[in-house]
């Protein structure tokens, strides 16, 4: 399954609720529930294990013990803008989880490089050894 299909399926499974938001908006913020809270059951997506583990680490504290990702968007003053913001953040998180991290290539150090590194360590050790207490014998 490619990431666009995953995002489309996830957005179809999302539960949205509107809650009262704090912040700018004057009296409107007291009257209208403009903040959006998205809930997505990750187990319903049936993700492959590597993608699931990457999503779990990306979500962090946004994922509950029951496997739900809870995103709250309250940056904007309208429900539509907050809904779009929350959906974009969820889609970005899912796309990032689908990307496999690049494998790190081991570096090899040649003999000259090893000797140079060891000489540097010896020089640094000598500097530190010279910092000891001064004795007047």
N, C-alpha and C positions, 0 to 999 in steps of 0.2 A: 504494500500500500504506500503510495507516495504522500508527501506531506500535505498537499492541497486537499486530497480526499479526506485525510485525517482531520484537518481543520474544519472542513465542511461538516463532517459527521459529528465532531465535537460541538460545533456551534448549534447543531440541531438537537443535541442532548442537554443543552444548558438550561438551567432553571434561573430565571431572573426575578429579583424582587427589588422594590424601590424602598429606600429608607430615608429618614430625615438626615440631611447633611449639615455639617457645621461650616463656618467660614463665610465668605462674602455672599451677598444676596439680599441684605436688608431684611425687611419683614417677610419677603418671599420665602426665605429659608425656613421660617417658622410655619409657613402654611403649606408648602409643597414638598413632597418627598422626591428630591432630585438625585440623590446618590443611588447608584446601582450596585447590587450585590449579585455576582454570578456564582453559581454552584455547578460543578461538573463532577460526576462520578467517573473517576479514571478507570475503574474496573469495567465499566460499560463499554469503553473504547476497545477493549481486548488488544492491548498493545503488546508487542514482543518484549520479552524481559529486558534486553539492553535499553530499549527506548523508555520503558517504564522506569527503570532505575535513574536514567538521565533526567526524566521529567520530575521524579521525586526529589532529586537533589536540586534541580532548578527551582522548584516550587518552594522548597524549604518549609517555613512555618505557615505558608498558605495552604498546605495540604493537611487535612485532618487525619486522625487515626483511622477513620472509616474509609479513607481513600477518596475524599472529596477535595477538589481544589476550590477555594473560596477567594474570589477577587472582589474588592470593593473599589469603585471609582467614584470620586467626589470632587474631581478637579474643576469641573465646569459647572455652570449655573443651570443647565438644562438637562432633562432626562435623556434626550436623544444624544447629546454630546457625551455624556457620561457612559451611556450604553455602548456607543461606538468605541470609546476609549477602553472600556473593560474588555470588549470583544477583541480589539486589536492587541491588547496585552496578552490575552489568552492565546490568540493565534500565534503571536511571536514566541511565546513560551513553548508551544507545541512544535513549531518549526525548529526551534533551537534543540529540542529534545530529539528530533529526527536526525539531526546532523551528527554523524559519527566523528569523534575527535580525531585529529591527525595523530598518527603514531609517531612517537619521538624516536629519532634515529640516534643510536649510541655514537658518541664521539670517540675517536681513537687518538691517543697522544703518542707521538713518536719519542724515541730515546732522548733526543736533544730537549724536547719540551719537558719531559719528566725531570731531567737533570736541572733544568732552569727552575722548575717549580720547587724542587727540593732545596736548591741553593737559596731561593727566596725565603723558604721556611726557616732555614738555618739562620739567615741574616735577621729575620724577625725575632727568632728565639734569642739571638745574641743581644738584640736591643732590649728585649724584656728582661733578660738575665742581668743586664746592667742597671736595672731599676731597683735592685735590692737595697737593703739597709747598708749604709756606709759605716765601716768599722775603722776606728783609729787605733791601729796596733803599734 
